[in-house]
Amino acid sequence: MPKFPDVNVELIGHDGNAYSVLGRVARALEAGGASREDIDLFYDDATSGDYDHLLSTCREYVNVC
């Protein structure tokens, strides 16, 4: 279960660029009411590894479809 289960982000079929993925998820978190602190924590965690880690972190925070 993601930390923000009510936030859905469609990544399949969109640009797979890491910055694009980060932006889509961050905007969705903001629209879903996440605090700036939560969004910063997401960024810090998501950028602390490789691309696979980024995607895994996205799934920890939001519903990815």
LUMKOL-64938 format. One record per atom (N, C-alpha, C): residue number from 0; residue in three letters; chain; atom name; z, x, y. Coordinates in steps of 0.05 Angstrom, whole numbers, plus 32768, in hexadecimal, padded with zeros to 4 digits. Example, Ala and Ser with C-alpha at 12.3 -4.5 7.8 and 13.67 -1.06 7.14 Angstrom:
! residues 2
<node><num>0</num><residuo>ALA</residuo><cadena>A</cadena><atomo>N</atomo><zz>809C</zz><xx>8108</xx><yy>7F8E</yy></node>
<node><num>0</num><residuo>ALA</residuo><cadena>A</cadena><atomo>CA</atomo><zz>809C</zz><xx>80F6</xx><yy>7FA6</yy></node>
<node><num>0</num><residuo>ALA</residuo><cadena>A</cadena><atomo>C</atomo><zz>809C</zz><xx>8108</xx><yy>7FBE</yy></node>
<node><num>1</num><residuo>SER</residuo><cadena>A</cadena><atomo>N</atomo><zz>808E</zz><xx>8101</xx><yy>7FD3</yy></node>
<node><num>1</num><residuo>SER</residuo><cadena>A</cadena><atomo>CA</atomo><zz>808F</zz><xx>8111</xx><yy>7FEB</yy></node>
<node><num>1</num><residuo>SER</residuo><cadena>A</cadena><atomo>C</atomo><zz>809D</zz><xx>8102</xx><yy>8001</yy></node>
! end
This chain:
! residues 65
<node><num>0</num><residuo>MET</residuo><cadena>A</cadena><atomo>N</atomo><zz>8000</zz><xx>8011</xx><yy>7FE8</yy></node>
<node><num>0</num><residuo>MET</residuo><cadena>A</cadena><atomo>CA</atomo><zz>8000</zz><xx>8000</xx><yy>8000</yy></node>
<node><num>0</num><residuo>MET</residuo><cadena>A</cadena><atomo>C</atomo><zz>8000</zz><xx>8012</xx><yy>8019</yy></node>
<node><num>1</num><residuo>PRO</residuo><cadena>A</cadena><atomo>N</atomo><zz>7FEC</zz><xx>800E</xx><yy>802B</yy></node>
<node><num>1</num><residuo>PRO</residuo><cadena>A</cadena><atomo>CA</atomo><zz>7FEC</zz><xx>801F</xx><yy>8043</yy></node>
<node><num>1</num><residuo>PRO</residuo><cadena>A</cadena><atomo>C</atomo><zz>8002</zz><xx>8018</xx><yy>8056</yy></node>
<node><num>2</num><residuo>LYS</residuo><cadena>A</cadena><atomo>N</atomo><zz>8008</zz><xx>802A</xx><yy>8068</yy></node>
<node><num>2</num><residuo>LYS</residuo><cadena>A</cadena><atomo>CA</atomo><zz>801D</zz><xx>8026</xx><yy>807C</yy></node>
<node><num>2</num><residuo>LYS</residuo><cadena>A</cadena><atomo>C</atomo><zz>8017</zz><xx>800F</xx><yy>808F</yy></node>
<node><num>3</num><residuo>PHE</residuo><cadena>A</cadena><atomo>N</atomo><zz>7FFD</zz><xx>800A</xx><yy>8093</yy></node>
<node><num>3</num><residuo>PHE</residuo><cadena>A</cadena><atomo>CA</atomo><zz>7FF4</zz><xx>7FF3</xx><yy>80A4</yy></node>
<node><num>3</num><residuo>PHE</residuo><cadena>A</cadena><atomo>C</atomo><zz>7FE2</zz><xx>7FE1</xx><yy>8094</yy></node>
<node><num>4</num><residuo>PRO</residuo><cadena>A</cadena><atomo>N</atomo><zz>7FEE</zz><xx>7FD1</xx><yy>8082</yy></node>
<node><num>4</num><residuo>PRO</residuo><cadena>A</cadena><atomo>CA</atomo><zz>7FDD</zz><xx>7FC1</xx><yy>806F</yy></node>
<node><num>4</num><residuo>PRO</residuo><cadena>A</cadena><atomo>C</atomo><zz>7FCC</zz><xx>7FAC</xx><yy>807C</yy></node>
<node><num>5</num><residuo>ASP</residuo><cadena>A</cadena><atomo>N</atomo><zz>7FD2</zz><xx>7FA4</xx><yy>8095</yy></node>
<node><num>5</num><residuo>ASP</residuo><cadena>A</cadena><atomo>CA</atomo><zz>7FC2</zz><xx>7F90</xx><yy>80A3</yy></node>
<node><num>5</num><residuo>ASP</residuo><cadena>A</cadena><atomo>C</atomo><zz>7FAA</zz><xx>7F9C</xx><yy>80B2</yy></node>
<node><num>6</num><residuo>VAL</residuo><cadena>A</cadena><atomo>N</atomo><zz>7FA8</zz><xx>7FB6</xx><yy>80B1</yy></node>
<node><num>6</num><residuo>VAL</residuo><cadena>A</cadena><atomo>CA</atomo><zz>7F91</zz><xx>7FC4</xx><yy>80BF</yy></node>
<node><num>6</num><residuo>VAL</residuo><cadena>A</cadena><atomo>C</atomo><zz>7F7C</zz><xx>7FCB</xx><yy>80AB</yy></node>
<node><num>7</num><residuo>ASN</residuo><cadena>A</cadena><atomo>N</atomo><zz>7F64</zz><xx>7FC1</xx><yy>80AF</yy></node>
<node><num>7</num><residuo>ASN</residuo><cadena>A</cadena><atomo>CA</atomo><zz>7F4E</zz><xx>7FC6</xx><yy>809D</yy></node>
<node><num>7</num><residuo>ASN</residuo><cadena>A</cadena><atomo>C</atomo><zz>7F39</zz><xx>7FD7</xx><yy>80AC</yy></node>
<node><num>8</num><residuo>VAL</residuo><cadena>A</cadena><atomo>N</atomo><zz>7F2E</zz><xx>7FEB</xx><yy>809F</yy></node>
<node><num>8</num><residuo>VAL</residuo><cadena>A</cadena><atomo>CA</atomo><zz>7F1A</zz><xx>7FFC</xx><yy>80AB</yy></node>
<node><num>8</num><residuo>VAL</residuo><cadena>A</cadena><atomo>C</atomo><zz>7F03</zz><xx>7FFF</xx><yy>8097</yy></node>
<node><num>9</num><residuo>GLU</residuo><cadena>A</cadena><atomo>N</atomo><zz>7EEB</zz><xx>7FF8</xx><yy>80A1</yy></node>
<node><num>9</num><residuo>GLU</residuo><cadena>A</cadena><atomo>CA</atomo><zz>7ED4</zz><xx>7FFB</xx><yy>8090</yy></node>
<node><num>9</num><residuo>GLU</residuo><cadena>A</cadena><atomo>C</atomo><zz>7EC8</zz><xx>8017</xx><yy>8095</yy></node>
<node><num>10</num><residuo>LEU</residuo><cadena>A</cadena><atomo>N</atomo><zz>7EC8</zz><xx>8027</xx><yy>8080</yy></node>
<node><num>10</num><residuo>LEU</residuo><cadena>A</cadena><atomo>CA</atomo><zz>7EBD</zz><xx>8042</xx><yy>8082</yy></node>
<node><num>10</num><residuo>LEU</residuo><cadena>A</cadena><atomo>C</atomo><zz>7EA4</zz><xx>8045</xx><yy>8071</yy></node>
<node><num>11</num><residuo>ILE</residuo><cadena>A</cadena><atomo>N</atomo><zz>7EA2</zz><xx>8035</xx><yy>805C</yy></node>
<node><num>11</num><residuo>ILE</residuo><cadena>A</cadena><atomo>CA</atomo><zz>7E8A</zz><xx>8037</xx><yy>804B</yy></node>
<node><num>11</num><residuo>ILE</residuo><cadena>A</cadena><atomo>C</atomo><zz>7E72</zz><xx>802E</xx><yy>805A</yy></node>
<node><num>12</num><residuo>GLY</residuo><cadena>A</cadena><atomo>N</atomo><zz>7E5D</zz><xx>803F</xx><yy>8059</yy></node>
<node><num>12</num><residuo>GLY</residuo><cadena>A</cadena><atomo>CA</atomo><zz>7E44</zz><xx>8039</xx><yy>8067</yy></node>
<node><num>12</num><residuo>GLY</residuo><cadena>A</cadena><atomo>C</atomo><zz>7E43</zz><xx>8041</xx><yy>8084</yy></node>
<node><num>13</num><residuo>HIS</residuo><cadena>A</cadena><atomo>N</atomo><zz>7E59</zz><xx>804F</xx><yy>808D</yy></node>
<node><num>13</num><residuo>HIS</residuo><cadena>A</cadena><atomo>CA</atomo><zz>7E5A</zz><xx>8059</xx><yy>80A9</yy></node>
<node><num>13</num><residuo>HIS</residuo><cadena>A</cadena><atomo>C</atomo><zz>7E58</zz><xx>8077</xx><yy>80A8</yy></node>
<node><num>14</num><residuo>ASP</residuo><cadena>A</cadena><atomo>N</atomo><zz>7E56</zz><xx>8082</xx><yy>80C0</yy></node>
<node><num>14</num><residuo>ASP</residuo><cadena>A</cadena><atomo>CA</atomo><zz>7E54</zz><xx>809F</xx><yy>80C2</yy></node>
<node><num>14</num><residuo>ASP</residuo><cadena>A</cadena><atomo>C</atomo><zz>7E6D</zz><xx>80AC</xx><yy>80B5</yy></node>
<node><num>15</num><residuo>GLY</residuo><cadena>A</cadena><atomo>N</atomo><zz>7E68</zz><xx>80BF</xx><yy>80A3</yy></node>
<node><num>15</num><residuo>GLY</residuo><cadena>A</cadena><atomo>CA</atomo><zz>7E7D</zz><xx>80CC</xx><yy>8095</yy></node>
<node><num>15</num><residuo>GLY</residuo><cadena>A</cadena><atomo>C</atomo><zz>7E89</zz><xx>80E5</xx><yy>80A3</yy></node>
<node><num>16</num><residuo>ASN</residuo><cadena>A</cadena><atomo>N</atomo><zz>7E81</zz><xx>80E9</xx><yy>80BB</yy></node>
<node><num>16</num><residuo>ASN</residuo><cadena>A</cadena><atomo>CA</atomo><zz>7E8B</zz><xx>80FF</xx><yy>80CB</yy></node>
<node><num>16</num><residuo>ASN</residuo><cadena>A</cadena><atomo>C</atomo><zz>7EA9</zz><xx>80FC</xx><yy>80CF</yy></node>
<node><num>17</num><residuo>ALA</residuo><cadena>A</cadena><atomo>N</atomo><zz>7EB8</zz><xx>8112</xx><yy>80CB</yy></node>
<node><num>17</num><residuo>ALA</residuo><cadena>A</cadena><atomo>CA</atomo><zz>7ED5</zz><xx>8111</xx><yy>80CC</yy></node>
<node><num>17</num><residuo>ALA</residuo><cadena>A</cadena><atomo>C</atomo><zz>7EDF</zz><xx>8105</xx><yy>80E7</yy></node>
<node><num>18</num><residuo>TYR</residuo><cadena>A</cadena><atomo>N</atomo><zz>7ED2</zz><xx>810D</xx><yy>80FD</yy></node>
<node><num>18</num><residuo>TYR</residuo><cadena>A</cadena><atomo>CA</atomo><zz>7EDB</zz><xx>8103</xx><yy>8117</yy></node>
<node><num>18</num><residuo>TYR</residuo><cadena>A</cadena><atomo>C</atomo><zz>7ED5</zz><xx>80E5</xx><yy>811A</yy></node>
<node><num>19</num><residuo>SER</residuo><cadena>A</cadena><atomo>N</atomo><zz>7EC0</zz><xx>80DC</xx><yy>810E</yy></node>
<node><num>19</num><residuo>SER</residuo><cadena>A</cadena><atomo>CA</atomo><zz>7EB9</zz><xx>80C0</xx><yy>810F</yy></node>
<node><num>19</num><residuo>SER</residuo><cadena>A</cadena><atomo>C</atomo><zz>7ECE</zz><xx>80B0</xx><yy>80FF</yy></node>
<node><num>20</num><residuo>VAL</residuo><cadena>A</cadena><atomo>N</atomo><zz>7ED5</zz><xx>80BA</xx><yy>80E8</yy></node>
<node><num>20</num><residuo>VAL</residuo><cadena>A</cadena><atomo>CA</atomo><zz>7EE9</zz><xx>80AD</xx><yy>80D7</yy></node>
<node><num>20</num><residuo>VAL</residuo><cadena>A</cadena><atomo>C</atomo><zz>7F04</zz><xx>80AC</xx><yy>80E6</yy></node>
<node><num>21</num><residuo>LEU</residuo><cadena>A</cadena><atomo>N</atomo><zz>7F0C</zz><xx>80C3</xx><yy>80F1</yy></node>
<node><num>21</num><residuo>LEU</residuo><cadena>A</cadena><atomo>CA</atomo><zz>7F25</zz><xx>80C3</xx><yy>8101</yy></node>
<node><num>21</num><residuo>LEU</residuo><cadena>A</cadena><atomo>C</atomo><zz>7F25</zz><xx>80AF</xx><yy>8117</yy></node>
<node><num>22</num><residuo>GLY</residuo><cadena>A</cadena><atomo>N</atomo><zz>7F0F</zz><xx>80AD</xx><yy>8125</yy></node>
<node><num>22</num><residuo>GLY</residuo><cadena>A</cadena><atomo>CA</atomo><zz>7F0E</zz><xx>809B</xx><yy>813C</yy></node>
<node><num>22</num><residuo>GLY</residuo><cadena>A</cadena><atomo>C</atomo><zz>7F0F</zz><xx>807E</xx><yy>8133</yy></node>
<node><num>23</num><residuo>ARG</residuo><cadena>A</cadena><atomo>N</atomo><zz>7F00</zz><xx>8077</xx><yy>811E</yy></node>
<node><num>23</num><residuo>ARG</residuo><cadena>A</cadena><atomo>CA</atomo><zz>7F00</zz><xx>805C</xx><yy>8114</yy></node>
<node><num>23</num><residuo>ARG</residuo><cadena>A</cadena><atomo>C</atomo><zz>7F1C</zz><xx>8053</xx><yy>810B</yy></node>
<node><num>24</num><residuo>VAL</residuo><cadena>A</cadena><atomo>N</atomo><zz>7F2A</zz><xx>8064</xx><yy>80FD</yy></node>
<node><num>24</num><residuo>VAL</residuo><cadena>A</cadena><atomo>CA</atomo><zz>7F45</zz><xx>805D</xx><yy>80F3</yy></node>
<node><num>24</num><residuo>VAL</residuo><cadena>A</cadena><atomo>C</atomo><zz>7F58</zz><xx>805C</xx><yy>810A</yy></node>
<node><num>25</num><residuo>ALA</residuo><cadena>A</cadena><atomo>N</atomo><zz>7F57</zz><xx>806F</xx><yy>811D</yy></node>
<node><num>25</num><residuo>ALA</residuo><cadena>A</cadena><atomo>CA</atomo><zz>7F69</zz><xx>806F</xx><yy>8134</yy></node>
<node><num>25</num><residuo>ALA</residuo><cadena>A</cadena><atomo>C</atomo><zz>7F65</zz><xx>8056</xx><yy>8145</yy></node>
<node><num>26</num><residuo>ARG</residuo><cadena>A</cadena><atomo>N</atomo><zz>7F4C</zz><xx>804E</xx><yy>814A</yy></node>
<node><num>26</num><residuo>ARG</residuo><cadena>A</cadena><atomo>CA</atomo><zz>7F47</zz><xx>8036</xx><yy>8159</yy></node>
<node><num>26</num><residuo>ARG</residuo><cadena>A</cadena><atomo>C</atomo><zz>7F52</zz><xx>801D</xx><yy>814B</yy></node>
<node><num>27</num><residuo>ALA</residuo><cadena>A</cadena><atomo>N</atomo><zz>7F4E</zz><xx>801D</xx><yy>8130</yy></node>
<node><num>27</num><residuo>ALA</residuo><cadena>A</cadena><atomo>CA</atomo><zz>7F58</zz><xx>8006</xx><yy>8121</yy></node>
<node><num>27</num><residuo>ALA</residuo><cadena>A</cadena><atomo>C</atomo><zz>7F77</zz><xx>8005</xx><yy>8121</yy></node>
<node><num>28</num><residuo>LEU</residuo><cadena>A</cadena><atomo>N</atomo><zz>7F83</zz><xx>801C</xx><yy>811F</yy></node>
<node><num>28</num><residuo>LEU</residuo><cadena>A</cadena><atomo>CA</atomo><zz>7FA1</zz><xx>801D</xx><yy>8121</yy></node>
<node><num>28</num><residuo>LEU</residuo><cadena>A</cadena><atomo>C</atomo><zz>7FAA</zz><xx>8012</xx><yy>813C</yy></node>
<node><num>29</num><residuo>GLU</residuo><cadena>A</cadena><atomo>N</atomo><zz>7F9D</zz><xx>801B</xx><yy>8151</yy></node>
<node><num>29</num><residuo>GLU</residuo><cadena>A</cadena><atomo>CA</atomo><zz>7FA5</zz><xx>8013</xx><yy>816C</yy></node>
<node><num>29</num><residuo>GLU</residuo><cadena>A</cadena><atomo>C</atomo><zz>7FA1</zz><xx>7FF5</xx><yy>816F</yy></node>
<node><num>30</num><residuo>ALA</residuo><cadena>A</cadena><atomo>N</atomo><zz>7F8A</zz><xx>7FEA</xx><yy>8166</yy></node>
<node><num>30</num><residuo>ALA</residuo><cadena>A</cadena><atomo>CA</atomo><zz>7F85</zz><xx>7FCE</xx><yy>8167</yy></node>
<node><num>30</num><residuo>ALA</residuo><cadena>A</cadena><atomo>C</atomo><zz>7F99</zz><xx>7FBE</xx><yy>8156</yy></node>
<node><num>31</num><residuo>GLY</residuo><cadena>A</cadena><atomo>N</atomo><zz>7FA2</zz><xx>7FCA</xx><yy>8141</yy></node>
<node><num>31</num><residuo>GLY</residuo><cadena>A</cadena><atomo>CA</atomo><zz>7FB5</zz><xx>7FBD</xx><yy>812F</yy></node>
<node><num>31</num><residuo>GLY</residuo><cadena>A</cadena><atomo>C</atomo><zz>7FD2</zz><xx>7FBF</xx><yy>8138</yy></node>
<node><num>32</num><residuo>GLY</residuo><cadena>A</cadena><atomo>N</atomo><zz>7FD7</zz><xx>7FCB</xx><yy>814F</yy></node>
<node><num>32</num><residuo>GLY</residuo><cadena>A</cadena><atomo>CA</atomo><zz>7FF2</zz><xx>7FCC</xx><yy>815A</yy></node>
<node><num>32</num><residuo>GLY</residuo><cadena>A</cadena><atomo>C</atomo><zz>8002</zz><xx>7FE5</xx><yy>8153</yy></node>
<node><num>33</num><residuo>ALA</residuo><cadena>A</cadena><atomo>N</atomo><zz>7FF6</zz><xx>7FF9</xx><yy>8148</yy></node>
<node><num>33</num><residuo>ALA</residuo><cadena>A</cadena><atomo>CA</atomo><zz>8004</zz><xx>8012</xx><yy>8141</yy></node>
<node><num>33</num><residuo>ALA</residuo><cadena>A</cadena><atomo>C</atomo><zz>800D</zz><xx>8020</xx><yy>815B</yy></node>
<node><num>34</num><residuo>SER</residuo><cadena>A</cadena><atomo>N</atomo><zz>8024</zz><xx>802C</xx><yy>815A</yy></node>
<node><num>34</num><residuo>SER</residuo><cadena>A</cadena><atomo>CA</atomo><zz>802D</zz><xx>803B</xx><yy>8172</yy></node>
<node><num>34</num><residuo>SER</residuo><cadena>A</cadena><atomo>C</atomo><zz>801E</zz><xx>8055</xx><yy>8175</yy></node>
<node><num>35</num><residuo>ARG</residuo><cadena>A</cadena><atomo>N</atomo><zz>801F</zz><xx>8060</xx><yy>818D</yy></node>
<node><num>35</num><residuo>ARG</residuo><cadena>A</cadena><atomo>CA</atomo><zz>8012</zz><xx>807A</xx><yy>8192</yy></node>
<node><num>35</num><residuo>ARG</residuo><cadena>A</cadena><atomo>C</atomo><zz>801D</zz><xx>808F</xx><yy>8180</yy></node>
<node><num>36</num><residuo>GLU</residuo><cadena>A</cadena><atomo>N</atomo><zz>8037</zz><xx>808D</xx><yy>817A</yy></node>
<node><num>36</num><residuo>GLU</residuo><cadena>A</cadena><atomo>CA</atomo><zz>8044</zz><xx>80A1</xx><yy>8168</yy></node>
<node><num>36</num><residuo>GLU</residuo><cadena>A</cadena><atomo>C</atomo><zz>8038</zz><xx>809F</xx><yy>814C</yy></node>
<node><num>37</num><residuo>ASP</residuo><cadena>A</cadena><atomo>N</atomo><zz>8034</zz><xx>8086</xx><yy>8142</yy></node>
<node><num>37</num><residuo>ASP</residuo><cadena>A</cadena><atomo>CA</atomo><zz>8028</zz><xx>8083</xx><yy>8128</yy></node>
<node><num>37</num><residuo>ASP</residuo><cadena>A</cadena><atomo>C</atomo><zz>800B</zz><xx>808D</xx><yy>8127</yy></node>
<node><num>38</num><residuo>ILE</residuo><cadena>A</cadena><atomo>N</atomo><zz>7FFC</zz><xx>8088</xx><yy>813C</yy></node>
<node><num>38</num><residuo>ILE</residuo><cadena>A</cadena><atomo>CA</atomo><zz>7FE0</zz><xx>8092</xx><yy>813D</yy></node>
<node><num>38</num><residuo>ILE</residuo><cadena>A</cadena><atomo>C</atomo><zz>7FE0</zz><xx>80B0</xx><yy>813E</yy></node>
<node><num>39</num><residuo>ASP</residuo><cadena>A</cadena><atomo>N</atomo><zz>7FF2</zz><xx>80BC</xx><yy>814D</yy></node>
<node><num>39</num><residuo>ASP</residuo><cadena>A</cadena><atomo>CA</atomo><zz>7FF4</zz><xx>80DA</xx><yy>814E</yy></node>
<node><num>39</num><residuo>ASP</residuo><cadena>A</cadena><atomo>C</atomo><zz>7FFC</zz><xx>80E5</xx><yy>8133</yy></node>
<node><num>40</num><residuo>LEU</residuo><cadena>A</cadena><atomo>N</atomo><zz>800E</zz><xx>80D8</xx><yy>8125</yy></node>
<node><num>40</num><residuo>LEU</residuo><cadena>A</cadena><atomo>CA</atomo><zz>8016</zz><xx>80E1</xx><yy>810A</yy></node>
<node><num>40</num><residuo>LEU</residuo><cadena>A</cadena><atomo>C</atomo><zz>7FFE</zz><xx>80DF</xx><yy>80F7</yy></node>
<node><num>41</num><residuo>PHE</residuo><cadena>A</cadena><atomo>N</atomo><zz>7FEE</zz><xx>80CA</xx><yy>80F9</yy></node>
<node><num>41</num><residuo>PHE</residuo><cadena>A</cadena><atomo>CA</atomo><zz>7FD6</zz><xx>80C7</xx><yy>80E9</yy></node>
<node><num>41</num><residuo>PHE</residuo><cadena>A</cadena><atomo>C</atomo><zz>7FC3</zz><xx>80DF</xx><yy>80EF</yy></node>
<node><num>42</num><residuo>TYR</residuo><cadena>A</cadena><atomo>N</atomo><zz>7FBE</zz><xx>80E4</xx><yy>8108</yy></node>
<node><num>42</num><residuo>TYR</residuo><cadena>A</cadena><atomo>CA</atomo><zz>7FAC</zz><xx>80FA</xx><yy>810F</yy></node>
<node><num>42</num><residuo>TYR</residuo><cadena>A</cadena><atomo>C</atomo><zz>7FB6</zz><xx>8115</xx><yy>8104</yy></node>
<node><num>43</num><residuo>ASP</residuo><cadena>A</cadena><atomo>N</atomo><zz>7FD0</zz><xx>811A</xx><yy>8108</yy></node>
<node><num>43</num><residuo>ASP</residuo><cadena>A</cadena><atomo>CA</atomo><zz>7FDB</zz><xx>8134</xx><yy>80FE</yy></node>
<node><num>43</num><residuo>ASP</residuo><cadena>A</cadena><atomo>C</atomo><zz>7FD8</zz><xx>8136</xx><yy>80E0</yy></node>
<node><num>44</num><residuo>ASP</residuo><cadena>A</cadena><atomo>N</atomo><zz>7FDE</zz><xx>8121</xx><yy>80D2</yy></node>
<node><num>44</num><residuo>ASP</residuo><cadena>A</cadena><atomo>CA</atomo><zz>7FDC</zz><xx>8122</xx><yy>80B4</yy></node>
<node><num>44</num><residuo>ASP</residuo><cadena>A</cadena><atomo>C</atomo><zz>7FBF</zz><xx>8124</xx><yy>80AC</yy></node>
<node><num>45</num><residuo>ALA</residuo><cadena>A</cadena><atomo>N</atomo><zz>7FAE</zz><xx>8113</xx><yy>80B7</yy></node>
<node><num>45</num><residuo>ALA</residuo><cadena>A</cadena><atomo>CA</atomo><zz>7F92</zz><xx>8112</xx><yy>80AF</yy></node>
<node><num>45</num><residuo>ALA</residuo><cadena>A</cadena><atomo>C</atomo><zz>7F83</zz><xx>812C</xx><yy>80B4</yy></node>
<node><num>46</num><residuo>THR</residuo><cadena>A</cadena><atomo>N</atomo><zz>7F8B</zz><xx>813B</xx><yy>80C8</yy></node>
<node><num>46</num><residuo>THR</residuo><cadena>A</cadena><atomo>CA</atomo><zz>7F7D</zz><xx>8153</xx><yy>80CF</yy></node>
<node><num>46</num><residuo>THR</residuo><cadena>A</cadena><atomo>C</atomo><zz>7F8A</zz><xx>816C</xx><yy>80C3</yy></node>
<node><num>47</num><residuo>SER</residuo><cadena>A</cadena><atomo>N</atomo><zz>7F9E</zz><xx>8168</xx><yy>80B2</yy></node>
<node><num>47</num><residuo>SER</residuo><cadena>A</cadena><atomo>CA</atomo><zz>7FAC</zz><xx>817F</xx><yy>80A7</yy></node>
<node><num>47</num><residuo>SER</residuo><cadena>A</cadena><atomo>C</atomo><zz>7FA0</zz><xx>818A</xx><yy>808D</yy></node>
<node><num>48</num><residuo>GLY</residuo><cadena>A</cadena><atomo>N</atomo><zz>7F89</zz><xx>817F</xx><yy>8085</yy></node>
<node><num>48</num><residuo>GLY</residuo><cadena>A</cadena><atomo>CA</atomo><zz>7F7C</zz><xx>8188</xx><yy>806C</yy></node>
<node><num>48</num><residuo>GLY</residuo><cadena>A</cadena><atomo>C</atomo><zz>7F5E</zz><xx>8185</xx><yy>806E</yy></node>
<node><num>49</num><residuo>ASP</residuo><cadena>A</cadena><atomo>N</atomo><zz>7F52</zz><xx>8184</xx><yy>8057</yy></node>
<node><num>49</num><residuo>ASP</residuo><cadena>A</cadena><atomo>CA</atomo><zz>7F35</zz><xx>8181</xx><yy>8055</yy></node>
<node><num>49</num><residuo>ASP</residuo><cadena>A</cadena><atomo>C</atomo><zz>7F2C</zz><xx>8164</xx><yy>8057</yy></node>
<node><num>50</num><residuo>TYR</residuo><cadena>A</cadena><atomo>N</atomo><zz>7F12</zz><xx>815F</xx><yy>8054</yy></node>
<node><num>50</num><residuo>TYR</residuo><cadena>A</cadena><atomo>CA</atomo><zz>7F07</zz><xx>8144</xx><yy>8057</yy></node>
<node><num>50</num><residuo>TYR</residuo><cadena>A</cadena><atomo>C</atomo><zz>7F13</zz><xx>8131</xx><yy>8043</yy></node>
<node><num>51</num><residuo>ASP</residuo><cadena>A</cadena><atomo>N</atomo><zz>7F17</zz><xx>8139</xx><yy>802A</yy></node>
<node><num>51</num><residuo>ASP</residuo><cadena>A</cadena><atomo>CA</atomo><zz>7F24</zz><xx>8128</xx><yy>8016</yy></node>
<node><num>51</num><residuo>ASP</residuo><cadena>A</cadena><atomo>C</atomo><zz>7F40</zz><xx>8120</xx><yy>801F</yy></node>
<node><num>52</num><residuo>HIS</residuo><cadena>A</cadena><atomo>N</atomo><zz>7F4F</zz><xx>8133</xx><yy>802B</yy></node>
<node><num>52</num><residuo>HIS</residuo><cadena>A</cadena><atomo>CA</atomo><zz>7F69</zz><xx>812C</xx><yy>8035</yy></node>
<node><num>52</num><residuo>HIS</residuo><cadena>A</cadena><atomo>C</atomo><zz>7F68</zz><xx>8118</xx><yy>804C</yy></node>
<node><num>53</num><residuo>LEU</residuo><cadena>A</cadena><atomo>N</atomo><zz>7F54</zz><xx>811B</xx><yy>805D</yy></node>
<node><num>53</num><residuo>LEU</residuo><cadena>A</cadena><atomo>CA</atomo><zz>7F50</zz><xx>8108</xx><yy>8072</yy></node>
<node><num>53</num><residuo>LEU</residuo><cadena>A</cadena><atomo>C</atomo><zz>7F4C</zz><xx>80EB</xx><yy>8067</yy></node>
<node><num>54</num><residuo>LEU</residuo><cadena>A</cadena><atomo>N</atomo><zz>7F3B</zz><xx>80E8</xx><yy>8053</yy></node>
<node><num>54</num><residuo>LEU</residuo><cadena>A</cadena><atomo>CA</atomo><zz>7F36</zz><xx>80CE</xx><yy>8048</yy></node>
<node><num>54</num><residuo>LEU</residuo><cadena>A</cadena><atomo>C</atomo><zz>7F4F</zz><xx>80C3</xx><yy>803A</yy></node>
<node><num>55</num><residuo>SER</residuo><cadena>A</cadena><atomo>N</atomo><zz>7F5D</zz><xx>80D4</xx><yy>802C</yy></node>
<node><num>55</num><residuo>SER</residuo><cadena>A</cadena><atomo>CA</atomo><zz>7F76</zz><xx>80CC</xx><yy>801F</yy></node>
<node><num>55</num><residuo>SER</residuo><cadena>A</cadena><atomo>C</atomo><zz>7F8A</zz><xx>80C3</xx><yy>8033</yy></node>
<node><num>56</num><residuo>THR</residuo><cadena>A</cadena><atomo>N</atomo><zz>7F8D</zz><xx>80D1</xx><yy>804A</yy></node>
<node><num>56</num><residuo>THR</residuo><cadena>A</cadena><atomo>CA</atomo><zz>7F9F</zz><xx>80C9</xx><yy>805F</yy></node>
<node><num>56</num><residuo>THR</residuo><cadena>A</cadena><atomo>C</atomo><zz>7F98</zz><xx>80AE</xx><yy>806B</yy></node>
<node><num>57</num><residuo>CYS</residuo><cadena>A</cadena><atomo>N</atomo><zz>7F7E</zz><xx>80AA</xx><yy>806E</yy></node>
<node><num>57</num><residuo>CYS</residuo><cadena>A</cadena><atomo>CA</atomo><zz>7F74</zz><xx>8090</xx><yy>8079</yy></node>
<node><num>57</num><residuo>CYS</residuo><cadena>A</cadena><atomo>C</atomo><zz>7F7E</zz><xx>8079</xx><yy>8067</yy></node>
<node><num>58</num><residuo>ARG</residuo><cadena>A</cadena><atomo>N</atomo><zz>7F7C</zz><xx>807D</xx><yy>804C</yy></node>
<node><num>58</num><residuo>ARG</residuo><cadena>A</cadena><atomo>CA</atomo><zz>7F84</zz><xx>8069</xx><yy>8039</yy></node>
<node><num>58</num><residuo>ARG</residuo><cadena>A</cadena><atomo>C</atomo><zz>7FA3</zz><xx>8065</xx><yy>803A</yy></node>
<node><num>59</num><residuo>GLU</residuo><cadena>A</cadena><atomo>N</atomo><zz>7FB2</zz><xx>807A</xx><yy>8042</yy></node>
<node><num>59</num><residuo>GLU</residuo><cadena>A</cadena><atomo>CA</atomo><zz>7FCF</zz><xx>8077</xx><yy>8043</yy></node>
<node><num>59</num><residuo>GLU</residuo><cadena>A</cadena><atomo>C</atomo><zz>7FD7</zz><xx>8066</xx><yy>805C</yy></node>
<node><num>60</num><residuo>TYR</residuo><cadena>A</cadena><atomo>N</atomo><zz>7FC6</zz><xx>8066</xx><yy>8070</yy></node>
<node><num>60</num><residuo>TYR</residuo><cadena>A</cadena><atomo>CA</atomo><zz>7FCD</zz><xx>8058</xx><yy>8089</yy></node>
<node><num>60</num><residuo>TYR</residuo><cadena>A</cadena><atomo>C</atomo><zz>7FC1</zz><xx>803C</xx><yy>808B</yy></node>
<node><num>61</num><residuo>VAL</residuo><cadena>A</cadena><atomo>N</atomo><zz>7FA8</zz><xx>8038</xx><yy>8081</yy></node>
<node><num>61</num><residuo>VAL</residuo><cadena>A</cadena><atomo>CA</atomo><zz>7F9A</zz><xx>801F</xx><yy>8085</yy></node>
<node><num>61</num><residuo>VAL</residuo><cadena>A</cadena><atomo>C</atomo><zz>7F8B</zz><xx>8017</xx><yy>806B</yy></node>
<node><num>62</num><residuo>ASN</residuo><cadena>A</cadena><atomo>N</atomo><zz>7F82</zz><xx>7FFE</xx><yy>806A</yy></node>
<node><num>62</num><residuo>ASN</residuo><cadena>A</cadena><atomo>CA</atomo><zz>7F71</zz><xx>7FF5</xx><yy>8055</yy></node>
<node><num>62</num><residuo>ASN</residuo><cadena>A</cadena><atomo>C</atomo><zz>7F54</zz><xx>7FFE</xx><yy>805B</yy></node>
<node><num>63</num><residuo>VAL</residuo><cadena>A</cadena><atomo>N</atomo><zz>7F4A</zz><xx>800F</xx><yy>8049</yy></node>
<node><num>63</num><residuo>VAL</residuo><cadena>A</cadena><atomo>CA</atomo><zz>7F2E</zz><xx>8019</xx><yy>804D</yy></node>
<node><num>63</num><residuo>VAL</residuo><cadena>A</cadena><atomo>C</atomo><zz>7F1C</zz><xx>8009</xx><yy>803B</yy></node>
<node><num>64</num><residuo>CYS</residuo><cadena>A</cadena><atomo>N</atomo><zz>7F06</zz><xx>7FFF</xx><yy>8048</yy></node>
<node><num>64</num><residuo>CYS</residuo><cadena>A</cadena><atomo>CA</atomo><zz>7EF3</zz><xx>7FF0</xx><yy>8038</yy></node>
<node><num>64</num><residuo>CYS</residuo><cadena>A</cadena><atomo>C</atomo><zz>7ED7</zz><xx>7FFA</xx><yy>803E</yy></node>
! end
